[in-house]
Amino acid sequence: MVLTLYKMDASPPVRAVYMVIEYLNIPDVSYVEINLLADEHLKDNFLKLNPQHTIPHLTDGNFNLWDSHAIITYLVNKYAKNSPLYPSDPEKRALIDLKLHFDSAILYPALRENDERIFFGTDTSLRPEGVAKIKTAYDFTEKFLTGVQWMAGDQLTLADISCVASVSTLNELLPIDKKVYPNITLWLMRCSQFDFYKKGNLPGLLQFRCLLKEFLSR
Ligand SMILES: N[C@@H](CCC(=O)N[C@@H](CS)C(=O)NCC(=O)O)C(=O)O
């Protein structure tokens, strides 16, 4: 069945899905552009698929799925059951799930709280409470990466892909100080060496950077 991904490249969770598609080499994915800045996610045809009106959104035939974390685990379960990205061992998988929930609950909300006020409001700088949320997110991430190379276990997994989409984008809003956050800095460099990152994350990250610059200089 042909997969269709509803997307906007600047969106970090969309880029997490792109990276997994790249890593797993999934063929024949078609793409539908949803321009959030033009409210295309609020149109009836998209709301019928996804009442929560978020991207990324995936259709696989008649099957509809949204939330990047649900989508990337579905893709591995369906297309690459034995992939080291999401091992089936219960403990290894649980630690990956833990970090996927960390992304959902801490990293991505820190991003959204800040960028929503800029892209959909009138703010042209970060608010102190927004900065504090990003610092808290960085502090946790720094601790998680102490003495280890990857977010969950001893190899790159879905946890890294999901978290790096958010952290690389947070870095555009509040640059990561390499003296305060040496572990995050090294992990970000490690992740950015991979082809799937260069193809799946970098182009949209650069679009995010341009949009941010444009909106901050209004
Ligand atoms: N936890 C969700 C977050 C999805 C999300 O909030 N996406 C944003 C774009 S980055 C969006 O669609 N915003 C439009 C809206 O919420 O109405 C995921 O991982 O997919």
The ligand as an SDF file (V2000), in Angstrom:
LIG
                    3D

 20 19  0  0  0  0  0  0  0  0999 V2000
    3.1690   15.3660   19.3660 N   0  0  0  0  0  0  0  0  0  0  0  0
    2.8690   15.6660   17.9880 C   0  0  0  0  0  0  0  0  0  0  0  0
    3.0080   17.1550   17.7250 C   0  0  0  0  0  0  0  0  0  0  0  0
    2.4600   17.5250   16.3620 C   0  0  0  0  0  0  0  0  0  0  0  0
    2.2940   19.0120   16.2200 C   0  0  0  0  0  0  0  0  0  0  0  0
    1.8860   19.7060   17.1630 O   0  0  0  0  0  0  0  0  0  0  0  0
    2.6190   19.5110   15.0250 N   0  0  0  0  0  0  0  0  0  0  0  0
    2.4730   20.9290   14.7610 C   0  0  0  0  0  0  0  0  0  0  0  0
    3.4850   21.3700   13.7000 C   0  0  0  0  0  0  0  0  0  0  0  0
    5.1320   21.2170   14.2590 S   0  0  0  0  0  0  0  0  0  0  0  0
    1.0670   21.1820   14.2170 C   0  0  0  0  0  0  0  0  0  0  0  0
    0.5730   20.4010   13.4410 O   0  0  0  0  0  0  0  0  0  0  0  0
    0.4270   22.2730   14.6440 N   0  0  0  0  0  0  0  0  0  0  0  0
   -0.8820   22.6340   14.1930 C   0  0  0  0  0  0  0  0  0  0  0  0
   -1.9380   22.4430   15.2400 C   0  0  0  0  0  0  0  0  0  0  0  0
   -1.6620   21.8910   16.3200 O   0  0  0  0  0  0  0  0  0  0  0  0
   -3.0650   22.8920   15.0030 O   0  0  0  0  0  0  0  0  0  0  0  0
    3.7800   14.8590   17.0670 C   0  0  0  0  0  0  0  0  0  0  0  0
    4.8320   14.3990   17.5240 O   0  0  0  0  0  0  0  0  0  0  0  0
    3.4100   14.6410   15.9030 O   0  0  0  0  0  0  0  0  0  0  0  0
  1  2  1  0
  2  3  1  0
  2 18  1  0
  3  4  1  0
  4  5  1  0
  5  6  2  0
  5  7  1  0
  7  8  1  0
  8  9  1  0
  8 11  1  0
  9 10  1  0
 11 12  2  0
 11 13  1  0
 13 14  1  0
 14 15  1  0
 15 16  2  0
 15 17  1  0
 18 19  2  0
 18 20  1  0
M  END
$$$$
